[in-house]
Amino acid sequence: MAGGFVSQTPGVRNYNYKLTPKVFVTCFIGAFGGLIFGYDLGISGGVTQMEPFLEEFFPYVYKKMKNAHENEYCRFDSQLLTLFTSSLYLAALVSSLFASTITRVFGRKWSMFLGGFTFFIGSAFNGFAQNIAMLLIGRILLGFGVGFANQSVPVYLSEMAPPNLRGAFNNGFQVAIIFGIVVATIINYFTAQLKGNIGWRISLGLACVPAMMIMMGALILPDTPNSLIERGFTEDAKKMLQSIRGTSEVDEEFQDLIDASEESKQVKHPWKNIMLPRYRPQLIMTCFIPFFQQLTGINVITFYAPVLFQTLGFGSKASLLSAMVTGIIELLCTFVSVFTVDRFGRRVLFLQGGIQMLISQIAIGVMIGVKFGTVGTGNIGKTDANLIVALICIYVAGFAWSWGPLGWLVPSEISPLEIRSAAQAINVAVNMFFTFLVAQLFLTMLCHMKFGLFFFFAVFVFIMTIFIYLMLPETKNVPIEEMNRVWKAHWFWGRFIPDEAVGVSAAEMQQKSV
Ligand code: BGC
């Protein structure tokens, strides 16, 4: 695909690049980083459904599940069981904060490697778990792995990609996440049919495969030009830039990287600096985007689709099968974003996806409400159950081309180099915190809020759609080190960005925009 683009923001430079095989392969391997996160997201829900697993570690939940027919909404409500799922995300939250220093000081690839390594050890603990302590230690190690990978991979992809294809390349991370989820769901489907403890052991133990993939990938990957400059390897950075861009004419972009690095050297404490008014737009976005991404309610489906489908009266096998179908739909629909995000832009996808999710969530809430009422008893007919599954698929599709990939892309591309690692760490930490909260609270919320849970998330989807409409400027095609100009040109955020940060006077900006 030929490079070149017309920027919509005044003063933004126009690099002209082709897509090179090197950048394609590099980003393809880099995106593996999403696999460990996805595998874990996909495996937990199914494993916590397996009777031998529950009998071994959560006998109380097992008994309750066997006996409860009086209230469908509360069948699986157990804080300990949800702690199994959600403990990982707290660990990921903590590690993403450390990862930011490693990513900045040693380069993006070593954070990825460390992520794969701790995930690998965690998978061994889980696969061979003899008691609940081993299970939880394993989960915490997996969480460290996810924190490191999620902190470094989106930044890596955004820095490597040519500006005009950054969206598509960065979305590779989300594709890998969903691919991991789908593979995990398929594995669960088969292992759930095995007798005894071997089923869940295989499911949890196989996490070592994506872990090895990211470890090996990280070893062979080059570091990004931005990171090489940041660490003083200026000559290597230029060569790297020329080789990934497929041309020796990279002077303009290279100069931008050098300028960005010079500026970033003035900043001794990225964590303190990100609090300065001039970084307010990035700070607000890196907090709100992950918060909203989780408040779409997507992980209710990701973690608990099998539980939800059982609640709807599906058998255990049919539930896992339906979860597989929603996963495959999510995977296919993520490609819609890959192919359109650099053409239509981030805002169009955010807004369209938001509206689609909103409508389908309201419809799901109404249908479940009508069938189960507030008491939570009753039977859902086959046609209605299928209709609910179809609505869930429409909701998942909306997420798949909007908040799913963009929730990782936008935070990784909006910050200048001097705060990029810190900003991405905040993004991951906020994401993990709310992933934890949703995972921890969902079953209790379902038990108490019943079908109202879907309306609860719908309200947030409504708010986030308005938020994007008003507050997020379009970032498609804008070179990553030129992003300040986009903020400067925004009706609200412009006031926070000093003129020096964009290298032109306000009058000049005004003139260019006319
Ligand atoms: C989100 C996860 C979610 C996954 C799959 C990711 O972008 O961060 O929380 O589980 O997409 O839906």
Residues whose N, C-alpha, C, O or C-beta is under 5 A from the ligand:
A	BS01	BGC	L41 I298 N299 T302 W403 G404
